[in-house]
């Protein structure tokens, strides 16, 4: 059977989101995962990013690196991807179950494409596949071309349910190079015993970096307390932290007298960091502090991030984008083309993207233009040590703007889009009138931004931002105000009101 990826998306309901292909595990059959991987490989060949051999005169097959997270469905999907790579005539580099930025770094360092099987922070009944070309993760223009690829899903390979007829293992033995190089990247960045005297809790849960993070911290001199190890997958979302995780952090901080608690989401591209009081810090705040520590000149961040980045005066300029790493990367690339100095980006989830090499602590840190959690965790801890302040005091030194986010779960994407469309279909003046009528408790409106969803700034500088999720059936609300209590309260009011409007 021959089909385009676009047709496969429609029949399977596995679609491109803001971070690669995502879908229900039940929909991500061997056939679907094989087809997506084939489409990616064909696109690489079409754009001359993948050859039969690495270089003229070499007998070595071109390599594609493969990695995954700790979900139950990941091994099966990895095997389907590996079979597609092998059937295409290329060599699989099995880097194991490691962080997304680790396999991305391997691809950049070794000039080969990479594939990461992960659903990131979404529940275990879902999974996904992230694709990395030679220059890094695929962008929206790449997705368009991949969708047009026609792939052959041979009938003799798959049963009627879309699973392989013949079960086999197409994954070679694990090559630890990617993990070793990623680990060394951060051991080289910081001085020996940089975290000596610090007591750090590591919330391990089911994150793929749960063994790596304690190892790095220990080698840098910290006393590490491992916490919350789980045998089943826990969907830790750094933008909408679960109530049980909020309570756990407070309890652990008090019980163990910790200087911080650190963790990541499922694939370790988004950090989760608490201060010494057990209060989880917002991703856009830690991303900004990381940018300050690395002495970044030009910062790119989505429209949903805290406005203290502009108010701080720490950067030459700040560029705002739509939500999603492909849009951040595209904007960073424009800076690089214009020969700017140190360029980086971060998202409201805390994921940090380094677009250019930078020098810090007498170490040249190579570019890694994909979301990374470990760099944020380590730089935040070292920033507090350099300034001789606690993490809570470190965040208090920033302009006091507070953000909060929450979501309505299990709401169809079409319904979310309808809610936004009703409030944005008129002129700006008409939309203001509708919004002021629907949300009278927030006062008069200063401005409306529809770059991504609907972001409303009121005269008192409170901000409400509605947006359908790009990865899950969720309707997200971001809010910003002059206090955390106010940011949370207007967020909850806005979510309740949007359903009534």
ABEGO torsion letter per residue (X at the ends): XBBBAAAAAAAAGBBBBABEBBBBAAABBAAAAAAAAAAAAAAAAAAGABBABABBGBABBBBBBBBBBABAAAAAAAAAAAAAAAAAGBBBBBAEBBBAAAAAAAAAAAGBBBBBBBAEABBAABBBBBBBBAAEBBBAAAAAAAAABBBBBBAAABBAAGBBABBBBABBBBBAAAAAAAAAAAAAABBBGAABGBBBBBBAEABAAAAAAAAAAAAAGBBBBBBGBBABBBBBBAABBBAAAAAAAAAAAAAAGBABBBBBBAAGABBBBBBAAGBBBBAAAAAAAAAAAAGBABBBBBAABBAAAAAAGABABBBBBBBEAAAAAAAAAAAAAAGBBBBBBBBAAGBBBBABBBBBGGBBBBBBBBBBAAAAAAAAAAAAAAAGBBAAAAAAABBBBBBBBBBBBGBBAAAAAAAAAAAAABBAAAAAAAAAAABAAAEBBABBBAABEBBBBBAAGBBBBBBBBAABBBBBBBBBBABAAAAAAAAAAAAAAAAAX
